[in-house]
C-alpha cells in the first residue's frame, strides 16, 4: 500500500511555513490521539500517519529531501539513511550545497574562495594608548603572484580544463536513488589543471611577501583591543576577495600608573612630616602635565584623592575621560642619625592623648580582649 503525501496527511500546502506545519500537527494529533479514541484502529492509524508526516516536515533537511525525492528518500525504515548506507539527513546541507545545482545547468563555474584572515600582535605603551598612535607594521602574507597573475601557469601558457571532471570540479557517482557529487581528485575542485606551472609560485598562483602597512591606533584603546584592516589579509583564490588583518593590542606596564577601565591609579610616597603637618605636592598625570593636590594635616596611608577627567579617554567618545586616583603612602624614615632618634623619642614623649587615634584604639581593645592585663 502506497503512502499518502505528507502534506496531504497534515492538510497543508507545500509552500507552508514551519509554523503552519506545527499548528496542523497539534490539531490532528489531538483529534486522533488514542486516549480520545480507545479501540478505534482507524484513528490509531491516522495518529501514526500524522506523527510520521510531522517528523519529516518539521525538519528543514528532511523536508527538502522529501520535496525532491518523495518517500524514496526515507525508505527501508532507516530514518533518512538509504539502503546503500548514504546518510541523507545528516549530509544534506554539506552535500547539496555543491550537489545538482550548477552541474545540472551546464559547466560549473570555478569557486571563488576568500583569502585567509591574519593576526598581528602589536605592543604599545600606556602613553600611546592615551594619545593614540599611527604605526607602520610589516606583515608577511600571501599575495597574488605578479608573474602569472594568480593563474599558476608559466608565461605563454594557461590552465587547461580538467579531463576527469570536464571542468566542473566535481565527479558524480550513483548510489541507489541518489546521484552524489564529490570534489574531483584530479583538480581538487578547481575544474582546471596546470601543465606548465609558473616558476615563481610553483603553480600555486600565490607568493609569500612582506607588506608594510600603516595602522591608526585611536586614543583610549585597552589591553586586547582588536583593530581590523579590511582586505589586508591573504589573497583570495580564483579571483576571490582577500581576507582581513586583525591587529591585537597589548599595553606595556607604566612606571607610575595602573589602569582600571578608563580610570588611572597612582601611588605617591610622602614623608612622615608631610603627612603630619600637611602640604601641597605635585603629581604626574598621563597627559604629561603636573597636577597639585593638598595633603591635609594627619593624612594616613591609603588616603585617596580624585582628579576628575585626568584618566584615560573613552574609546570613540569625544571629550569623555575617566578619573585619576592618587593614593598616598606614608614612608617611614630609615638610617636615622642619633639626633633624629633623640628628637623622635622626645616627640613620642610629648605626644598628647588622642594624637594617634588608630593605634590608641587598637591597644585599648587589645587590653580589653586580654582581660585588662
Legacy VTK file of the C-alpha trace (Angstrom):
# vtk DataFile Version 3.0
C-alpha trace
ASCII
DATASET POLYDATA
POINTS 373 float
0.000 0.000 0.000
1.479 3.328 -1.063
1.948 6.091 1.496
-0.095 9.256 1.366
1.599 12.517 0.607
2.856 14.030 3.881
1.452 17.468 3.048
-1.901 15.855 2.312
-1.766 13.993 5.639
-1.346 17.252 7.555
-3.668 19.173 5.244
-1.141 21.910 4.451
0.195 23.412 1.238
3.704 22.501 0.050
4.842 26.113 0.458
3.551 26.421 4.015
5.762 27.644 6.867
7.048 25.545 9.749
4.527 27.319 11.992
1.707 26.095 9.738
3.100 22.554 9.949
3.202 22.692 13.750
-0.308 24.110 14.020
-1.737 21.441 11.726
0.073 18.687 13.636
-1.187 19.851 17.034
-4.761 19.919 15.786
-4.679 16.468 14.151
-2.645 14.788 16.912
-5.215 15.945 19.431
-8.075 14.741 17.221
-6.682 11.230 16.567
-4.899 10.615 19.875
-5.528 7.040 21.149
-6.632 8.334 24.539
-9.530 10.114 22.878
-10.314 7.213 20.544
-9.930 3.981 22.560
-10.272 0.855 20.419
-10.521 2.853 17.154
-7.984 1.268 14.777
-8.637 3.886 12.089
-7.830 6.745 14.482
-4.719 4.925 15.672
-3.504 4.523 12.076
-4.128 8.196 11.325
-2.342 9.221 14.529
0.780 7.300 13.443
0.480 8.726 9.941
0.274 12.296 11.288
3.331 11.785 13.510
5.352 10.318 10.651
4.482 13.258 8.392
5.284 15.770 11.118
8.647 14.127 11.860
9.707 14.756 8.254
8.180 18.172 7.559
9.293 19.822 10.814
12.948 19.183 9.896
14.355 21.531 7.250
16.780 19.000 5.760
14.341 16.103 5.741
11.635 18.286 4.245
13.941 19.412 1.450
14.833 15.781 0.763
11.170 14.807 0.703
10.307 17.687 -1.640
12.936 16.439 -4.112
12.684 12.662 -3.819
9.409 11.951 -2.054
9.115 8.847 0.142
12.114 7.258 -1.618
14.432 9.433 0.468
13.385 7.581 3.619
12.711 4.004 2.541
13.711 0.829 4.401
12.871 2.440 7.752
16.369 3.825 8.158
15.407 7.287 9.382
16.912 9.214 6.497
19.535 6.665 5.566
19.080 4.965 2.194
19.571 1.245 1.636
23.089 1.764 0.308
24.204 3.489 3.509
24.120 7.138 2.412
23.042 9.247 5.389
20.834 11.769 3.688
19.553 13.603 6.747
22.963 14.351 8.193
24.676 15.033 4.892
22.038 17.074 3.122
23.399 20.505 3.974
27.024 19.687 3.194
26.369 17.637 0.043
23.542 19.509 -1.634
25.273 22.886 -1.367
27.502 21.539 -4.129
25.105 18.909 -5.471
22.976 19.062 -8.596
22.781 22.882 -8.710
25.203 24.373 -11.172
26.202 20.973 -12.534
22.753 20.389 -13.981
22.784 23.778 -15.671
25.955 23.228 -17.664
29.605 23.921 -16.916
30.245 24.617 -13.268
31.874 27.955 -12.596
35.132 27.894 -10.649
34.586 28.525 -6.977
35.989 31.790 -5.694
37.456 31.355 -2.247
38.040 34.208 0.151
41.589 34.598 1.402
42.541 33.764 4.964
42.470 36.285 7.813
45.725 37.274 9.502
46.571 38.202 13.096
49.271 40.656 14.130
50.226 41.355 17.760
51.226 44.977 18.420
52.621 46.241 21.706
52.136 49.897 22.665
52.762 51.999 25.777
50.066 53.419 28.047
51.053 56.911 26.845
50.411 55.816 23.238
47.088 54.332 24.274
46.218 57.724 25.797
47.272 59.903 22.864
46.627 57.456 20.011
49.256 56.456 17.501
49.974 55.932 13.816
52.249 52.950 13.338
53.811 51.120 10.431
53.869 47.337 10.628
55.470 44.695 8.417
53.222 41.706 7.787
54.236 38.514 5.937
51.303 37.335 3.814
50.237 35.546 0.634
49.728 37.817 -2.378
48.733 37.126 -5.976
51.790 36.080 -7.987
52.840 39.004 -10.191
54.327 36.789 -12.920
51.261 34.619 -13.586
48.625 36.982 -12.117
47.253 34.218 -9.961
46.732 31.670 -12.769
49.611 29.442 -11.680
50.668 28.820 -15.290
54.005 29.734 -16.846
54.251 32.662 -19.274
52.759 31.819 -22.660
50.577 29.023 -21.252
47.306 28.848 -19.422
45.495 26.317 -17.227
43.696 23.512 -19.077
40.260 22.092 -18.459
40.417 19.057 -16.197
39.738 15.896 -18.200
38.465 13.946 -15.198
35.564 16.271 -14.320
35.303 18.152 -17.652
35.898 21.434 -15.836
33.090 21.024 -13.307
35.359 20.488 -10.316
33.079 17.603 -9.272
32.682 13.970 -10.213
29.372 12.136 -9.870
28.601 8.690 -8.536
25.217 6.976 -8.390
24.237 5.455 -5.058
20.820 3.874 -5.113
18.282 6.621 -5.635
20.877 9.345 -5.303
23.466 10.860 -7.557
26.233 12.169 -5.334
28.871 14.677 -6.341
32.335 14.685 -4.821
35.288 17.018 -5.263
37.354 15.971 -8.271
40.550 14.249 -7.023
42.479 15.374 -10.096
41.966 19.131 -9.941
40.802 19.314 -6.305
37.649 21.152 -7.250
39.296 23.809 -9.418
37.996 22.457 -12.726
41.377 23.034 -14.335
44.920 21.707 -14.201
48.225 23.455 -14.762
50.513 21.521 -17.135
53.317 24.079 -17.082
53.441 25.711 -13.631
54.773 29.186 -13.049
58.335 29.039 -11.746
57.844 31.989 -9.407
54.987 30.422 -7.435
55.330 26.733 -8.420
51.829 26.808 -9.867
50.052 27.958 -6.723
49.196 31.396 -8.122
50.372 32.997 -4.869
53.665 34.186 -3.452
54.875 34.951 0.068
55.610 38.622 0.558
56.197 41.002 3.430
53.998 44.077 3.210
54.363 47.376 5.037
51.035 48.728 6.280
50.013 51.836 8.176
47.606 51.459 11.084
45.937 54.163 13.157
45.511 53.369 16.860
42.695 55.534 18.290
43.011 57.107 21.763
41.539 55.060 24.600
42.314 51.541 23.395
42.629 48.867 26.080
44.518 45.621 26.517
43.184 43.132 23.943
41.528 45.753 21.716
41.258 44.467 18.136
41.798 46.740 15.133
40.524 45.377 11.801
42.090 46.264 8.468
39.605 45.105 5.863
41.051 43.399 2.792
44.620 43.355 4.120
44.741 39.607 4.800
45.840 36.834 2.463
44.898 36.973 -1.217
41.841 35.013 -2.336
41.782 32.085 -4.754
40.326 32.095 -8.261
39.637 35.802 -8.047
38.080 35.583 -4.593
38.337 38.574 -2.224
41.255 38.861 0.207
40.863 38.203 3.904
41.205 40.754 6.693
44.059 41.643 9.018
43.290 41.794 12.744
45.707 43.697 14.970
45.553 42.707 18.647
46.928 45.326 21.037
48.801 44.745 24.267
49.835 47.598 26.583
53.155 47.630 28.442
53.219 48.410 32.194
53.678 52.082 33.144
56.158 53.220 35.817
53.573 55.425 37.577
50.047 54.405 36.635
47.884 51.321 36.947
44.780 51.215 34.779
41.286 50.032 35.629
38.996 50.599 32.642
39.018 54.341 31.980
40.440 55.235 35.419
44.083 55.521 36.446
45.637 54.903 39.863
48.904 56.357 41.098
50.634 55.718 44.430
52.655 58.641 45.758
55.035 58.289 48.739
55.149 61.194 51.195
57.295 61.797 54.241
56.179 61.345 57.818
56.448 65.093 58.376
54.376 65.923 55.281
51.650 63.536 56.398
51.620 65.004 59.909
51.830 68.707 59.028
50.103 68.710 55.628
51.451 70.258 52.440
50.782 70.867 48.765
52.517 68.379 46.455
52.822 67.840 42.687
51.922 64.575 40.989
52.330 63.461 37.346
49.381 62.884 35.017
49.160 60.662 31.921
48.845 63.727 29.688
52.372 64.786 30.676
51.224 67.713 32.790
51.544 68.157 36.529
48.691 68.346 38.988
48.748 69.757 42.512
46.949 68.220 45.472
46.670 69.414 49.075
47.636 66.885 51.735
45.674 67.638 54.922
47.266 67.515 58.371
47.291 63.994 59.767
46.884 62.237 56.414
47.126 58.471 56.612
48.467 55.814 54.262
45.907 54.721 51.588
44.105 58.086 51.662
42.889 58.740 48.097
42.483 61.952 46.136
40.331 62.040 42.998
41.305 64.129 39.993
38.280 64.208 37.689
38.851 63.903 33.941
42.545 63.090 34.329
42.186 59.397 33.383
42.106 57.627 30.015
39.961 58.738 27.046
36.809 56.729 26.402
37.304 54.957 23.063
35.441 56.662 20.192
33.784 59.140 22.565
34.870 62.762 22.064
35.716 64.627 25.276
34.923 61.824 27.724
37.683 60.686 30.068
37.997 58.633 33.193
39.371 59.886 36.507
42.754 59.665 38.182
43.071 58.498 41.773
46.139 59.428 43.818
46.797 57.216 46.818
49.339 58.448 49.330
51.729 56.149 51.157
53.375 57.494 54.308
57.038 56.491 54.220
58.818 55.597 57.460
62.265 57.195 57.577
65.310 54.911 57.633
69.020 55.362 58.529
68.278 57.942 61.219
71.084 59.898 62.864
71.468 59.948 66.632
69.998 63.416 66.832
66.976 62.415 64.733
66.328 59.469 67.006
66.527 61.705 70.092
64.074 64.146 68.522
61.649 61.337 67.709
61.845 59.982 71.268
61.133 63.457 72.573
58.252 63.772 70.163
56.853 60.447 71.322
57.091 61.539 74.962
55.329 64.807 74.224
52.554 63.216 72.143
49.203 64.146 73.602
46.364 61.757 74.248
44.337 61.320 71.038
47.092 62.321 68.627
47.283 58.775 67.281
43.655 57.561 67.390
44.062 54.329 65.398
46.906 52.886 67.485
45.387 54.070 70.776
42.061 52.437 69.867
43.754 49.195 68.851
45.781 48.802 72.039
42.787 49.698 74.211
40.725 46.959 72.539
43.630 44.521 72.878
43.889 45.239 76.610
40.173 44.631 76.995
40.401 41.411 74.995
43.239 40.117 77.159
41.277 40.795 80.317
42.847 44.074 81.358
46.318 42.627 81.738
LINES 1 374
373 0 1 2 3 4 5 6 7 8 9 10 11 12 13 14 15 16 17 18 19 20 21 22 23 24 25 26 27 28 29 30 31 32 33 34 35 36 37 38 39 40 41 42 43 44 45 46 47 48 49 50 51 52 53 54 55 56 57 58 59 60 61 62 63 64 65 66 67 68 69 70 71 72 73 74 75 76 77 78 79 80 81 82 83 84 85 86 87 88 89 90 91 92 93 94 95 96 97 98 99 100 101 102 103 104 105 106 107 108 109 110 111 112 113 114 115 116 117 118 119 120 121 122 123 124 125 126 127 128 129 130 131 132 133 134 135 136 137 138 139 140 141 142 143 144 145 146 147 148 149 150 151 152 153 154 155 156 157 158 159 160 161 162 163 164 165 166 167 168 169 170 171 172 173 174 175 176 177 178 179 180 181 182 183 184 185 186 187 188 189 190 191 192 193 194 195 196 197 198 199 200 201 202 203 204 205 206 207 208 209 210 211 212 213 214 215 216 217 218 219 220 221 222 223 224 225 226 227 228 229 230 231 232 233 234 235 236 237 238 239 240 241 242 243 244 245 246 247 248 249 250 251 252 253 254 255 256 257 258 259 260 261 262 263 264 265 266 267 268 269 270 271 272 273 274 275 276 277 278 279 280 281 282 283 284 285 286 287 288 289 290 291 292 293 294 295 296 297 298 299 300 301 302 303 304 305 306 307 308 309 310 311 312 313 314 315 316 317 318 319 320 321 322 323 324 325 326 327 328 329 330 331 332 333 334 335 336 337 338 339 340 341 342 343 344 345 346 347 348 349 350 351 352 353 354 355 356 357 358 359 360 361 362 363 364 365 366 367 368 369 370 371 372
